[in-house]
């Protein structure tokens, strides 16, 4: 969308140049083209700054904001030469809250999920992301919540805030590995059973999500094409996990995700 805005301003500059300066020197036309391009870039930068600041102070459930965020993320993937495909997106509830549990190999993982589901969704991330601008504002735009993994007492408080958000209807994405632990393999590693308290305490459906191909994103060259593929599983309902503890649920979700990844790698 921002790219289209820039092209529009360039087109206006060229049109004005050709219309009003036909009888002047040719270098004026070139000047109009350059000025149009610079104006477009400046406009895009101002738009991003203003949108991030306003978006961080407004509800993440705004449909207009979701549209802009999705458009911006699609532009990021296009610029990064990364194609995102998915299957099982029909398993994502449209009106009910849920918690997605995913393997984590790239900073683009939550963005890839966000652009593929037809839902407003937030996420939980490590607290350090909130330590600098513009990342803290971007996180606020998505309604993302921080989790302090280095402070157990604060982590409990953060979890309670997240549980409350899910109960109030905000779907969440969480990466139970506790960050990017290993990019050498796609499989989920380092099970943190406590992460599953989010869905179980909120009594929300659990959606296991397998992300394939994102481990290569950090290693790719600038113009190298990459492919991320996402599989959304059917929700695991409260009735299905109510008699299990967090370790049992976490192990089951991990097995589902890793089985998908192994099958995908065999293709």
C-alpha positions in Angstrom: 0.0 0.0 0.0 2.8 2.4 0.9 4.5 1.5 -2.4 1.3 2.4 -4.3 1.2 5.8 -2.5 4.7 6.5 -3.6 4.0 5.6 -7.2 0.9 7.8 -7.1 2.9 10.8 -6.0 5.6 10.1 -8.7 2.9 9.9 -11.3 1.4 13.2 -10.2 4.8 14.8 -10.4 5.4 13.5 -13.9 2.0 14.5 -15.1 2.4 18.1 -13.8 5.8 18.3 -15.4 4.6 17.1 -18.8 1.5 19.3 -18.6 2.9 22.7 -17.5 6.5 22.4 -18.6 6.3 21.0 -22.1 7.8 24.1 -23.6 10.6 24.4 -21.0 13.9 22.7 -20.8 13.9 18.9 -20.6 15.8 18.9 -17.4 12.7 20.4 -15.7 10.8 17.1 -16.4 13.6 15.1 -14.8 13.4 17.5 -11.8 9.7 16.9 -11.5 10.2 13.1 -11.5 13.0 13.3 -8.9 11.0 15.7 -6.7 7.9 13.4 -7.0 10.0 10.4 -5.9 11.5 12.3 -3.0 8.1 13.6 -2.0 6.7 10.0 -2.1 9.5 8.7 0.1 9.1 11.6 2.6 5.3 11.1 2.7 5.7 7.3 3.3 8.2 7.9 6.2 5.9 10.5 7.8 2.9 8.2 7.3 4.7 5.4 9.0 5.8 7.5 12.0 2.3 9.0 12.5 0.6 5.7 12.0 2.9 3.9 14.5 2.4 6.6 17.1 -1.4 6.8 16.7 -1.7 3.0 16.3 0.1 2.4 19.5 -2.5 4.4 21.4 -5.6 2.9 19.8 -7.3 -0.5 20.1 -5.6 -3.3 18.3 -9.2 -4.4 17.2 -9.5 -1.5 14.8 -10.3 -3.0 11.3 -8.6 -0.1 9.6 -5.4 -0.6 11.6 -5.4 -4.3 10.9 -5.8 -3.6 7.1 -2.9 -1.2 7.2 -0.7 -3.5 9.3 -1.4 -6.5 7.0 -0.7 -4.4 3.9 2.6 -3.2 5.4 3.6 -6.7 6.4 2.8 -8.0 2.9 5.1 -5.3 1.6 7.9 -6.5 3.9 7.6 -10.1 2.6 7.5 -8.8 -1.0 10.6 -6.7 -0.4 12.3 -9.6 1.3 11.5 -12.0 -1.6 9.7 -14.3 0.8 6.6 -16.2 -0.2 4.1 -17.2 2.5 1.7 -20.0 2.0 -0.6 -21.9 4.4 -3.0 -24.7 4.9 -5.7 -25.3 7.5 -6.6 -21.6 7.9 -10.2 -22.7 8.0 -9.4 -24.2 11.4 -8.9 -20.7 12.9 -12.2 -19.7 14.7 -13.6 -16.4 13.3 -15.4 -15.1 16.3 -14.0 -16.9 19.4 -10.7 -16.2 21.2 -7.9 -18.8 21.0 -4.2 -19.2 21.7 -1.8 -20.3 18.9 1.3 -22.3 19.9 4.0 -22.2 17.3 7.7 -23.2 16.7 9.9 -20.1 16.4 12.9 -19.7 14.1 12.5 -16.1 12.8 11.4 -12.7 13.8 9.0 -12.8 10.9 7.1 -15.8 12.3 4.3 -13.7 14.0 4.1 -11.5 10.9 3.7 -14.5 8.6 0.8 -15.8 10.7 -0.8 -12.3 10.9 -1.0 -11.9 7.2 -2.5 -15.3 6.6 -5.4 -15.5 9.1 -8.6 -13.5 8.6 -8.6 -12.4 12.3 -7.4 -9.7 14.6 -4.8 -11.4 16.7 -2.1 -10.3 19.2 1.0 -11.9 20.5 3.3 -12.3 23.5 7.0 -11.4 23.1 10.1 -11.1 25.2 10.3 -7.9 27.3 13.5 -6.7 25.6 11.4 -5.8 22.5 9.7 -3.1 24.5 13.1 -1.4 25.3 13.5 0.8 22.3 11.6 2.8 19.7 10.0 2.0 17.3 9.8 -1.7 18.3 7.8 -0.9 21.5 5.4 1.2 19.5 5.0 -1.5 16.8 4.3 -4.1 19.5 1.7 -1.8 21.0 0.0 -1.4 17.5 -0.6 -5.2 17.5 -1.7 -5.2 21.1 1.3 -7.4 21.9 2.1 -8.1 25.5 5.6 -8.4 27.1 6.8 -11.4 29.0 9.8 -11.1 31.4 11.3 -14.5 31.2 14.2 -13.5 33.5 12.0 -12.6 36.5 9.7 -15.3 37.7 7.5 -13.0 39.8 7.1 -10.5 36.9 6.4 -13.4 34.5 3.5 -14.5 36.6 2.0 -10.9 36.5 2.6 -10.8 32.8 0.8 -14.1 32.3 -2.2 -12.9 34.4 -2.5 -9.8 32.1 -2.4 -12.1 29.0 -5.0 -14.5 30.4 -7.3 -11.6 31.1 -6.8 -10.3 27.5 -7.8 -13.8 26.1 -10.8 -14.0 28.4 -11.9 -10.6 27.1 -11.8 -11.9 23.5 -8.3 -11.2 22.2 -6.7 -14.2 20.4 -3.0 -14.6 21.1 0.1 -16.1 19.4 2.8 -17.5 21.8 6.1 -19.2 21.1 6.5 -21.7 24.0 10.2 -22.3 23.2 10.8 -19.0 25.0 12.5 -17.3 22.0 14.6 -18.4 19.1 16.7 -21.2 20.5 18.0 -23.1 17.5 17.9 -22.2 13.8 19.7 -25.3 12.7 16.5 -27.3 12.8 12.9 -26.4 12.2 11.5 -28.6 15.0 10.2 -27.1 18.2 12.7 -27.6 21.1 13.1 -26.6 24.7 9.5 -27.2 26.0 8.3 -24.6 28.5 5.2 -26.1 29.9 4.3 -22.9 31.8 3.4 -21.2 28.5 0.4 -23.5 28.2 -1.2 -21.9 31.3 -2.2 -19.0 29.1 -4.8 -21.1 27.1 -5.7 -23.5 29.9 -6.4 -20.8 32.6 -8.3 -18.7 30.0 -10.2 -21.9 29.0 -9.5 -21.0 25.3 -9.0 -23.4 22.4 -5.4 -24.3 21.6 -4.3 -24.1 18.0 -1.0 -25.8 17.2 0.8 -24.1 14.4 3.8 -25.5 12.4 6.0 -23.0 10.6 8.4 -24.4 8.0 11.1 -22.5 6.2 11.5 -19.6 8.5 14.9 -20.9 9.9 16.4 -19.9 6.5 15.2 -16.3 6.6 18.1 -15.0 8.8 20.7 -16.7 6.6 19.3 -15.7 3.2 21.0 -13.3 0.8 19.3 -10.1 -0.2 17.7 -11.2 -3.5 17.5 -14.9 -2.6 13.9 -16.2 -2.7 12.6 -18.1 0.3 9.3 -19.8 1.1 7.5 -20.0 4.5 4.7 -22.6 4.8 2.3 -22.6 7.7 0.0 -25.4 8.9 -2.9 -24.5 11.2 -4.2 -27.5 13.2 -7.8 -28.0 14.4 -8.3 -26.4 17.8 -7.8 -28.4 20.9 -10.8 -27.6 23.0 -11.1 -27.1 26.8 -13.0 -30.5 27.0 -10.0 -32.2 25.4 -7.3 -30.8 27.6 -9.1 -30.2 30.9 -7.9 -33.5 32.5 -4.3 -32.9 31.4 -1.5 -30.9 33.0 0.6 -28.3 31.2 3.5 -30.7 30.5 1.1 -33.3 28.9 -0.5 -30.6 26.7 2.8 -29.1 25.8 4.2 -32.4 24.8 1.2 -33.2 22.7 1.3 -29.9 20.9 5.1 -30.2 20.3 4.6 -33.7 18.8 1.9 -32.4 16.4 4.1 -29.6 15.2 7.3 -31.6 14.8 5.4 -34.3 13.0 4.2 -31.7 10.4 7.7 -30.4 10.0 9.3 -33.8 9.5 6.7 -34.7 6.9 7.3 -31.4 5.1 11.0 -31.9 5.1 10.5 -35.3 3.4 8.7 -33.8 0.4 
